[in-house]
């Protein structure tokens, strides 16, 4: 199982702060496709994914017990 954390506006849009999914052996890109299929209204085009607290590339492979955090773009001022 992979634990997925949703931050900021993604949390409100998904309606959950976190969830688990059977995505062992899948890539980060496939994770985003899975999330987009489950929550088609989420704006995922500029989302960064951190796996085990490090930014990940779309081709990085997820393993059993990993955590994936979806981090939307933020602005400051």
C-alpha contacts under 8 A as a table, 3 or more apart, distances in Angstrom:
res1	aa1	res2	aa2	distance
1	X	20	X	6.12
1	X	21	X	5.45
1	X	22	X	4.77
1	X	23	X	6.51
1	X	24	X	6.47
1	X	64	X	5.41
1	X	65	X	5.82
1	X	66	X	7.60
2	X	20	X	5.46
2	X	21	X	5.36
2	X	22	X	6.26
2	X	23	X	6.20
2	X	24	X	6.84
2	X	62	X	7.59
2	X	63	X	7.35
2	X	64	X	6.16
2	X	65	X	5.54
2	X	66	X	5.23
2	X	67	X	5.79
2	X	68	X	7.16
3	X	18	X	6.99
3	X	19	X	5.81
3	X	20	X	4.45
3	X	21	X	6.65
3	X	65	X	7.25
3	X	66	X	6.50
3	X	67	X	4.74
3	X	68	X	6.16
4	X	18	X	5.38
4	X	19	X	5.35
4	X	20	X	5.93
4	X	21	X	7.60
4	X	67	X	5.90
4	X	68	X	4.80
4	X	69	X	5.77
4	X	70	X	7.45
5	X	17	X	5.99
5	X	18	X	4.34
5	X	19	X	6.80
5	X	67	X	7.50
5	X	68	X	6.17
5	X	69	X	4.59
5	X	70	X	6.14
6	X	10	X	5.57
6	X	11	X	4.78
6	X	14	X	7.75
6	X	16	X	7.36
6	X	17	X	5.29
6	X	18	X	5.83
6	X	69	X	6.14
6	X	70	X	5.22
6	X	71	X	7.05
7	X	10	X	5.55
7	X	11	X	5.18
7	X	17	X	7.10
7	X	69	X	7.40
7	X	70	X	6.23
7	X	71	X	5.75
7	X	72	X	7.11
8	X	11	X	5.64
8	X	12	X	7.16
8	X	71	X	7.59
8	X	72	X	7.10
9	X	12	X	5.24
9	X	13	X	6.13
9	X	72	X	7.47
10	X	13	X	5.00
10	X	14	X	5.89
10	X	42	X	6.77
10	X	43	X	7.86
10	X	70	X	7.75
10	X	71	X	7.99
10	X	72	X	7.07
11	X	14	X	5.32
11	X	15	X	5.88
11	X	16	X	5.71
11	X	17	X	5.19
11	X	18	X	7.96
12	X	15	X	5.05
12	X	16	X	7.03
12	X	17	X	7.91
13	X	41	X	7.67
13	X	42	X	6.43
14	X	17	X	7.82
14	X	39	X	6.61
14	X	42	X	7.11
16	X	19	X	7.23
23	X	26	X	5.43
23	X	31	X	7.16
23	X	62	X	6.97
23	X	63	X	7.82
24	X	61	X	7.98
24	X	62	X	5.50
24	X	63	X	4.84
24	X	64	X	5.37
25	X	61	X	5.84
25	X	62	X	5.41
25	X	63	X	5.79
26	X	30	X	6.04
26	X	31	X	6.95
26	X	61	X	5.59
26	X	62	X	5.61
26	X	63	X	7.93
27	X	30	X	5.06
27	X	31	X	6.27
27	X	58	X	6.41
27	X	59	X	5.43
27	X	60	X	5.35
27	X	61	X	4.26
27	X	62	X	5.76
28	X	31	X	4.86
28	X	32	X	6.36
28	X	49	X	7.52
28	X	56	X	7.26
28	X	57	X	6.78
28	X	58	X	4.71
28	X	59	X	6.10
28	X	60	X	5.73
28	X	61	X	6.33
28	X	62	X	6.75
29	X	32	X	5.18
29	X	33	X	6.37
29	X	57	X	7.92
29	X	58	X	4.35
29	X	59	X	6.33
30	X	33	X	4.90
30	X	34	X	6.10
30	X	58	X	7.85
31	X	34	X	5.05
31	X	35	X	6.21
32	X	35	X	5.06
32	X	36	X	6.00
32	X	44	X	7.51
33	X	36	X	4.98
33	X	37	X	6.14
34	X	37	X	5.15
34	X	38	X	6.29
35	X	38	X	5.07
35	X	39	X	5.81
35	X	40	X	7.70
36	X	39	X	5.11
36	X	40	X	4.85
36	X	41	X	7.65
36	X	42	X	6.79
36	X	44	X	7.31
37	X	40	X	5.51
39	X	42	X	5.73
43	X	46	X	7.47
43	X	47	X	7.68
44	X	47	X	5.10
44	X	72	X	7.81
46	X	72	X	6.62
46	X	73	X	6.44
47	X	70	X	6.38
47	X	71	X	5.58
47	X	72	X	4.57
47	X	73	X	6.33
48	X	55	X	7.17
48	X	56	X	7.84
48	X	70	X	6.01
48	X	71	X	5.16
48	X	72	X	6.34
48	X	73	X	7.60
49	X	55	X	5.87
49	X	56	X	5.80
49	X	57	X	7.79
49	X	68	X	6.47
49	X	69	X	5.58
49	X	70	X	4.86
49	X	71	X	6.11
50	X	53	X	5.37
50	X	54	X	4.89
50	X	55	X	4.04
50	X	56	X	5.32
50	X	68	X	5.56
50	X	69	X	5.10
50	X	70	X	6.72
50	X	71	X	7.58
51	X	54	X	5.39
51	X	55	X	6.22
51	X	56	X	5.92
51	X	62	X	7.93
51	X	66	X	6.68
51	X	67	X	5.57
51	X	68	X	4.46
51	X	69	X	6.45
52	X	66	X	6.06
52	X	67	X	5.19
52	X	68	X	6.42
53	X	67	X	7.79
53	X	68	X	7.80
53	X	69	X	7.62
56	X	60	X	6.32
57	X	60	X	5.40
62	X	66	X	6.52
63	X	66	X	5.67
